Amino acid sequence: MKRIIALIFVIMFCFSLLSGCEAEALGRTHIDWKHIEYGWGYDVYCDMETRVMYLTIEEVGITPLYNADGTLRLYKGD
């Protein structure tokens, strides 16, 4: 039973990665990314317009970074 639940979760996760919004759908045609940090298999970028930081993992996807209180982590650099 646990394997079935895990399989359903993985399938739902994969579909959520494939159903992202395009920049044009959000009213933006260009996103100005700044590369902040890198490591083994991951990178951190910042959307310079909104200052929101994103984590990308090779061959997995992208997700926003959150603070401990659940708010989006904003880039404080230049």
PyMOL commands that set and color helices and strands:
alter all, ss='L'
color gray80, all
select helices_A, chain A and resi 2-18
alter helices_A, ss='H'
color red, helices_A
select strands_A, chain A and resi 33-39+42-47+53-57+61-64
alter strands_A, ss='S'
color yellow, strands_A
deselect
rebuild
show_as cartoon
